[in-house]
């Protein structure tokens, strides 16, 4: 396998990890005003992602850095042509991060809760818009410069992609909250997951079929998306929260896989195929890719081990009440809900 292909796959894995982990973070933020009845609920919802949300964002930083180093032409065209949407995503992520850090230090929570909500909803929608345009293709000239406008990116297919990721991440967040909480909060999250399932399945499958694909691997990924969503519903109906989260995670992973499978060997298609960016014409030198491969081989397992350890440490359910004499949220065992 050529190094250009290796790095295309690695970047796809990084984006998959980001959407898998940050996806439920977005969903939790979106559901905050709908599932919380009082301040105790809101604190429990925020605490469910408190130990992990910033670690999840590392996947985005590494994906961006890997794209810059492995495919600089792709990075330059993407970040210049998609400048405004990516800038809005960055602002939303900053607002969300500030809200999560300062909410507990402020007497007035309402403003921070709004920042958390909009800082989650915006990226959940805009990432779908961005990737839909990457898959569909954008107007590029012979120098690989973007020649469209913001409204070019807001086409019907891209808006469908934004709606698909928004619904999928919200469902993913609802299943995650059902896994991480107890009592009325868990029951409300489970009910929300059940109600979101029909719309998420319909819109996500419509988006994938509109994107089109002919490879057997693409069709396998699309089938996994449908099976994952169906499995999440069945497991939720049976109260198997661990299996429900696993199934929704499969759906997210399969969606990203389908997008990258349909994209390869291009990295940014142009409406004029002659101007498209591919893994060949957008790549760095073989020497650069070789050095990067050795570095990634050494440090990637370390990062994965650390993040896995973090999730293991904070694996237990939140009970929804502060532990005595500490003010911290207490936990229960058995986070898999019988899975």
C-alpha positions in Angstrom: 0.0 0.0 0.0 1.4 3.4 -1.0 2.0 5.9 1.8 -0.5 8.4 0.2 -3.2 5.7 0.7 -1.9 4.9 4.2 -2.3 8.6 5.2 -5.7 8.9 3.6 -6.8 6.0 5.7 -5.2 7.4 8.8 -6.9 10.8 8.3 -10.2 9.0 7.8 -9.6 7.1 11.1 -8.9 10.4 12.9 -12.1 12.0 11.6 -14.0 8.8 12.6 -12.6 9.0 16.1 -13.5 12.6 16.3 -17.1 12.2 15.2 -17.6 9.1 17.3 -16.4 10.8 20.5 -17.3 14.4 20.0 -20.6 13.3 18.4 -22.1 12.4 21.7 -20.6 15.5 23.3 -22.5 17.6 20.7 -25.7 15.5 21.4 -25.4 16.1 25.1 -25.1 19.8 24.6 -28.1 19.9 22.3 -30.3 17.9 24.7 -29.4 20.0 27.7 -32.4 22.4 27.6 -34.8 19.6 26.7 -34.0 16.9 29.2 -33.2 19.0 32.3 -36.0 19.8 34.7 -33.9 21.7 37.3 -30.3 22.7 38.1 -29.5 19.2 39.4 -30.3 17.7 36.1 -28.3 20.3 34.2 -25.3 19.7 36.4 -25.6 15.9 35.9 -25.8 16.3 32.1 -22.8 18.6 32.0 -20.9 16.3 34.3 -21.6 13.3 32.0 -19.0 14.6 29.6 -16.9 16.7 32.0 -13.9 14.5 32.2 -13.7 13.6 28.5 -14.9 16.4 26.2 -11.6 18.2 25.9 -9.7 15.0 25.2 -12.3 14.2 22.5 -11.4 17.5 20.7 -7.8 16.4 20.4 -8.9 14.1 17.5 -9.9 17.2 15.6 -6.5 18.9 16.2 -4.6 15.8 15.1 -6.8 15.3 12.0 -6.2 18.9 11.0 -2.5 18.6 11.6 -2.2 15.3 9.7 -4.0 16.8 6.8 -1.7 19.8 6.7 1.4 17.6 6.8 0.3 14.7 4.6 -1.8 16.6 2.0 -0.9 20.3 2.2 -2.7 21.1 -1.1 -5.9 19.6 0.3 -5.5 21.5 3.5 -4.8 24.8 1.7 -7.8 24.6 -0.6 -10.2 23.3 2.0 -9.4 25.9 4.7 -9.4 28.8 2.2 -12.6 27.8 0.4 -14.4 26.7 3.6 -13.0 29.5 5.6 -16.3 31.0 7.0 -18.0 27.8 7.9 -14.8 26.5 9.6 -14.4 29.8 11.4 -18.0 29.6 12.7 -17.3 26.0 13.9 -14.2 27.3 15.7 -16.1 30.1 17.4 -18.8 27.6 18.5 -16.2 25.2 19.9 -14.5 28.0 21.8 -17.9 29.2 23.2 -18.8 25.6 24.2 -15.4 25.0 25.9 -15.6 28.3 27.8 -19.1 27.4 28.9 -18.1 24.0 30.2 -15.1 25.4 32.1 -16.8 28.4 33.7 -20.4 27.2 34.2 -19.5 25.8 37.6 -17.7 29.0 38.6 -20.6 31.4 37.9 -23.7 32.2 40.0 -25.7 32.7 36.8 -25.8 29.5 34.7 -28.3 30.5 32.0 -25.8 32.3 29.7 -23.3 29.4 29.9 -26.0 26.9 29.2 -27.1 28.8 26.1 -23.4 28.9 24.9 -23.1 25.1 25.6 -26.3 24.5 23.5 -25.5 26.7 20.5 -21.8 25.7 20.7 -22.9 22.1 20.3 -25.7 22.5 17.8 -23.7 24.7 15.4 -20.8 22.3 14.8 -23.1 19.2 14.7 -24.9 20.8 11.8 -21.9 22.6 10.1 -19.7 19.5 10.0 -22.3 17.7 8.0 -22.6 20.7 5.6 -18.8 20.7 5.2 -18.4 17.0 4.6 -21.4 16.9 2.2 -19.6 19.5 0.1 -16.4 17.5 0.2 -18.1 14.4 -1.1 -20.3 16.2 -3.6 -17.5 18.4 -5.0 -16.9 22.2 -5.2 -15.9 24.6 -7.9 -12.1 24.6 -8.2 -10.0 26.3 -10.9 -6.9 24.8 -12.5 -4.8 26.1 -9.7 -7.0 24.2 -7.2 -8.4 27.5 -5.8 -12.0 27.6 -4.6 -14.1 29.8 -6.9 -17.5 29.6 -5.2 -19.1 31.6 -2.4 -20.6 30.8 0.9 -24.0 30.3 -0.7 -22.4 27.7 -3.1 -21.7 25.6 0.0 -25.3 26.0 1.3 -26.8 23.8 -1.4 -29.7 21.4 -0.7 -27.4 18.3 -0.6 -25.1 20.0 2.0 -28.1 21.1 4.1 -29.3 17.5 4.0 -25.9 16.4 5.2 -26.0 18.9 8.0 -29.4 17.7 9.1 -28.2 14.1 9.0 -25.2 14.7 11.3 -27.3 16.9 13.6 -29.9 14.1 14.1 -27.3 11.3 14.3 -25.2 13.1 16.9 -28.3 14.1 18.9 -29.4 10.5 18.9 -25.9 9.4 19.9 -25.9 11.9 22.7 -29.3 10.7 24.0 -28.0 7.1 24.0 -24.9 8.2 25.8 -26.9 10.0 28.5 -29.0 7.0 29.0 -25.8 5.0 29.6 -24.3 7.6 31.9 -27.2 8.6 34.1 -29.9 7.1 36.3 -33.5 7.7 37.3 -35.8 10.2 35.5 -32.9 11.6 33.6 -32.0 8.3 32.2 -35.6 7.5 31.3 -36.0 10.9 29.6 -32.8 10.3 27.5 -34.1 6.8 26.5 -37.4 8.2 25.5 -35.7 10.9 23.4 -33.5 8.3 21.7 -36.6 6.3 20.8 -38.4 9.4 19.3 -35.3 10.5 17.4 -34.8 7.1 15.7 -37.3 7.4 12.8 -36.1 10.8 11.7 -32.4 10.0 12.1 -32.8 6.8 10.1 -34.7 8.5 7.3 -32.5 11.5 6.9 -29.2 9.7 7.3 -30.1 7.1 4.8 -31.5 9.7 2.4 -28.2 11.6 2.6 -26.1 8.5 2.0 -28.1 7.4 -1.0 -28.1 10.9 -2.4 -24.3 10.9 -2.1 -24.1 7.8 -4.2 -21.5 5.0 -4.3 -20.7 1.9 -6.2 -18.0 0.1 -4.3 -19.1 -3.0 -2.4 -17.3 -1.6 0.7 -19.5 1.6 0.4 -22.7 -0.5 0.3 -21.4 -2.5 3.3 -20.9 0.7 5.3 -24.3 2.0 4.4 -25.8 -1.3 5.6 -23.9 -1.0 8.8 -25.3 2.5 9.4 -28.9 1.1 9.1 -28.1 -1.9 11.3 -26.4 0.3 13.9 -29.3 2.6 14.1 -31.8 -0.3 14.3 -29.7 -2.0 16.9 -29.6 1.2 19.0 -33.4 1.3 19.0 -33.8 -2.4 19.8 -31.3 -2.2 22.7 -32.9 1.0 24.0 -36.3 -0.6 24.0 -34.9 -3.5 26.0 -33.1 -1.3 28.5 -29.6 -2.5 27.3 -27.9 0.9 27.4 -24.4 -0.4 26.8 -25.4 -2.2 23.6 -27.5 0.7 22.5 -24.4 3.0 22.7 -22.3 0.4 21.0 -24.8 0.2 18.1 -25.1 4.0 17.7 -21.3 4.2 17.7 -21.2 1.6 14.9 -23.7 3.8 13.0 -21.4 6.9 13.4 -18.3 5.0 12.4 -20.0 3.4 9.4 -21.3 6.8 8.2 -17.8 8.4 8.2 -16.4 5.3 6.6 -19.0 5.5 3.8 -18.1 9.1 3.1 -14.3 8.4 2.9 -14.8 5.2 0.9 -16.9 7.1 -1.6 -14.4 9.9 -1.7 -11.2 7.9 -2.4 -8.9 8.4 -4.4 -10.0 12.0 -4.5 -9.6 14.2 -1.4 -11.6 17.2 -2.7 -13.5 16.6 -5.9 -14.0 19.6 -8.3 -17.2 20.1 -10.3 -14.8 20.0 -13.3 -13.1 16.5 -12.7 -9.9 17.7 -14.3 -9.3 20.1 -11.4 -10.0 17.6 -8.6 -7.5 17.1 -5.8 -6.5 13.5 -5.3 -4.2 11.6 -2.9 -1.5 11.9 -5.6 -1.5 15.6 -6.6 -2.3 16.8 -3.1 0.3 14.8 -1.2 3.6 15.8 0.5 6.9 14.3 -0.6 7.6 10.6 0.0 10.3 11.5 2.6 7.8 13.6 4.6 5.2 10.9 4.5 7.8 8.3 5.6 8.9 10.4 8.6 5.3 11.0 9.6 4.5 7.3 9.4 7.3 6.5 11.9 6.2 9.3 14.3 2.5 8.2 14.1 3.5 4.6 14.7 5.3 5.5 17.9 2.9 8.0 19.4 -0.6 6.9 18.3 -0.7 3.8 20.5 0.3 6.0 23.5 -2.5 8.5 22.8 -5.0 5.7 22.3 -4.0 4.0 25.6 -4.2 7.2 27.5 -7.7 8.0 26.2 -8.9 4.5 26.8 -7.6 4.7 30.4 -9.5 8.0 30.9 -12.8 6.4 29.7 -12.2 3.4 32.0 -11.6 5.6 35.0 -14.8 7.6 34.4 -16.9 4.6 33.2 -19.5 4.5 36.0 -22.9 6.1 35.9 -23.7 9.4 37.5 -26.4 9.0 40.2 -27.7 12.5 39.8 -26.8 13.6 43.3 -23.6 15.1 44.8 -21.6 12.7 47.0 -21.6 13.6 50.7 -19.0 16.1 51.9 -17.4 16.5 48.5 -19.9 18.2 46.2 -18.8 15.9 43.4 -21.1 13.7 41.5 -21.3 10.2 42.9 -21.2 7.2 40.6 -22.7 3.8 40.4 -21.2 0.5 39.1 -22.5 -1.4 36.0 -22.4 1.4 33.4 -23.4 -1.1 30.6 -26.9 -1.4 31.9 -26.9 -5.1 31.7 -25.2 -5.2 28.3 
